[in-house]
């Protein structure tokens, strides 16, 4: 099966060389957590095929984009705001969208809501508004009709019910939505779980959502690099950033801290060693396969 494409004249394919198929994993950068009663950042979009089914043309150069994580939010006296989205990651025709920023006070999209993305950011708690605030939509744009399936899930809603403290929702992850504001909350929403793959030669989980801010305990980050949310008394050092090269979302924060940065993404390409003698990225071998791992932008030459 192949869902790549060959444009006549593109690249420098060797005359008579037959195309071959590769497996890929393309993970985008995670979103950062928001500021003030904030939701966790959504994980970067996660797109993978289960077998070597994507066609490449020998001697053709394929630019690789590895998305950066959403930048950490500035601490007060900067205005409270929604977290920053993560950057996109790209291999050939495959694009994974950056994770959505976690909701925060003063968000214009609309106020207090998490942002959409590969996975959606968690909603913040609006003390003067409705009891719940939506998280951002995941799998935006929709990739579910393709062989890679959906690239991520929604962020959980945040909120503040009558007589209750403000709680941020968890950011969405690669395999599950972020946790909604718990009932009778003391803990922020947990980030959505990431997804495991052995494409790199070892089973590794990536794409965890960031945890939401909580009044007593920040929500845990989702498995796969999600950062933990903070609590108000932790100060500027509270909460955790998304782990680098996992696409994990950053933890939501409350003053005096700023929402934590998302983790950068990764691109991994796996092929039969016999298919080509190319060396691209950080190469390793596993059985009959060669693995090309890109933790930063580069070029894969087929």
N, C-alpha and C positions, 0 to 999 in steps of 0.2 A: 504493500500500500504506500502511496506517495501523495503528499499534499504540498510539496514544494513546487517551484516552477522554473523553467529555463527560458530566459529572454534571449533571442538571437542576438549575438554580438556582445552579451554581457560577460564581463570577466575575461579570462584568457584560457579557457578550457583546452586541454591538450587534444590535438587532432586524433580521432579514433579512440580516445579513452572513454570507457563506459561510465555513466553515472553510477553512484553507489548510495546506499542509505545509511543514515545515522540516527541515533537517539539523542534527544536533547532535554535539558531542563533550563527554563528561563524564568528567573525570579527577579522581580523589580524591588526597588527600595521601599522600605516601610515608612509610613507617615509618623510624624511626631505627635506626642500627646498635646492636648490643649492646656490653656492657662485658666485657672480658677474654677473650682467645682467640676473639673474637666474629665472628659472621656479619654480613653487610651487611643493611640494611633492604630490605624488599620495596617495589616501586613501587606507587603507588596504582592502584586499578582503573581500566581504560581502556575506555570504552564509546562506540562511534561507529556511525552508519549511513552507508552509502556514498552515499546520495542523499536528496533531500528526501522523506521518507516518514513523518514524525511529525506528526500532526494537532494543530493548535492552534486555539483559538476567538478570533476578533477581539475586542479590548477586554478580554480576560481577563488578569488579573495572575497570573503564574507565579513564585513565590518561587524564588530561586536560592541554593543552598548551595555554597560552595567550601571543601573540606576543608583544614584546616591540616596541615602536615607534623608527623610525630611529633617531640616535643621532644627536644633534645639530652640525652643521659644525663649525670648529674653525674659528675665525675672523683673518683677516690679522695681522701679516705678513705671516700666513700660505697660501700656494698656493690656488688660486681659484679652485673649483672642483665641480663635481656632488654631489648631496645630497646622504645621506645614505638610503638604503632600510629599510623598516619595517620588523619585525619578523613575522613568520607564527603563526597561531593559529590552534589548532587541537582538535577535539572531535571524537573519534572512527575512522570511515573511512573518515571523512570530514576534509579536510585541506583547509584553506584560506591562500592565498599568501600575503606576505607583500607588501605594496605600494611601487612603484618605486620612487627613489630619483629624485628631480628636476634637470634639466640640469644646468650646470654652465661652466664658462670658464675653458678650459683645460680638459674637460671631454674626456675620451678615448673611449666612447662607442656608436658611434664615437663622435668626439668633439661637445660639446654644446647640444647634444640631451638628453632628459629625459630618465630615465630608465624604462623598462617594469616592471609590477607587477600585484597585484590584481587590482589596478588602476594605470595607467601610470603617471610618473612625467611629468611636463610641460617642454617644450623646452626653452633653454636660447637664448639670442640674441648675435650673433657673429658679432661684428662691421666690421671685415675684411672678412666675408664670405658671403654666400647667404642671400637674404632678409628674408628668413624664415628658421627655424630650427625645426625639428619634435619633438613632444612630444613622450613619451614612450607608448608602447601598453598596454592597459588594458586587463583584463581577461586572464592573462598569468600566469600559464597554463590555457587552455580553459576548463571551467566547464559547458559551456552552454548545452551540451547534457544531463546533470543530472537534476533531479527534482529541484535543487536549482537555475538553470539558471546561467547566466553570473555573475561573482563575481565583476565586475567593468568595467570602461570605460577608454578610451585613455586620455592622457594628451594633452593639447592644444599646438600649435606651438608658439614659440617665434620668434623674429626677429628684424631687423633694416633696414627699407627701405631707399632709397636715401634721404639724408637730414632730416631723422627722428631719434628720440632718440631710444635707445635700450629698448626693452620690453620683459619680460618673460611671457611665457604661463602659464595658470592655470593647476594645477594638476587634474587628472581625479577623479571622484567621483563614488559612488556606483550606482547612477541612471542616471548620465549624464557625458559627456566628459568635460574636462577643456576647458575654453574659449581660443580661438586662439588670438594671438596678434591683438588688435583692429586696425582698419584703422585710420591713423592720430593720433597715440596713445599719451595719457598723463597718462593713467592708465594701470597697469599690468593686465594680464588675470585673470578672476575670476575663482576660483576653482569649479570643477564640484559638483553638488548637491549630497547630501547623500540620504539615503532611510529611511523611517519611518516604525516602527513596534511597535505593542502593546504587544509583547511577554513577556515583563517584567511587564505587568500590567498597564503601562502608555504609551501613544503614544510618542515614542522617535525617533529622527532622528540621525543616525550615518553614518559615511563613507563619510564625505565631503572632497573634494580636497583642497590643499593649494593654495593661491593666488600667482601670479607671481610678480616679482619686476617691479616697474614702475617708470618713470622719474619724475612724479609729485605726483602720488598717487599709493600705492601698491594695487594690485588686492585683492578684498575681498575673504575670505575663503568661500568655499562652505558650505551650510547648513549641519549640522551634524558634527561639530567639526573641520572644516578646518581652518588653521591659515591664517591671512592676510599677503600679501607680503609687502615688505618695499620699501622705496624710498631712493635715495642716500644721501639725507641731514638728514636722521633720526639718523644716527650714529648707534652705537652697539646695542641700545635698540629698534631699529625699527623692525616692523614685529611681527608676532605672531606664537607660536607653535600650533600644533594640540592638541585638547582637549583630556585629558586622558580618556581611556576606550570608545572612539568613533571610533578609527582607523582613525582620521582625519589627513590629510597631513599638513606638516609645510610650512610656508610662505617662498618664495624665497627672497634672500637678495642681497645687493650690498655693497662693502666696505664703511665704516669700520665694518659693521656687518657681522655675519655669518649666513648661512641658518638655519632656525628654525627647532626644533625637531618635529618629527611626534608624534601623540598621540598613546598611547597603545591601544590594542584591548580588546575584551571581548568575553566570551562564556556564553550563556544562554540556559538552558534546562528546558522545561516545560512539565509537565505530569499530569495526573489525580491523585489527592491525594489518591484515593482508590487503585491505582496501586501498591503502595509500602509505607513502613514506613521509607524509607531512608532519611537521612539528609546529604546533601553535598553542599559545597559552602555557599553562603549567601542566606538563604532560606526565602521565603515569600509565601503567599497564595493569590489567586485571584479566588473568586467563588469556583468552584469544583477542581481547579488546584493548584499544588505546583510548585513554580518557583525556580530553582537553578541558581544563578548568580555567575560567576567567573570573578573577576577583576584581578586575578593573577593565576598562575598555581596551580592546585590542582587535586583532584580525585572525579569523580562522581561514586558512588556505586549504582547500579540500584536496 
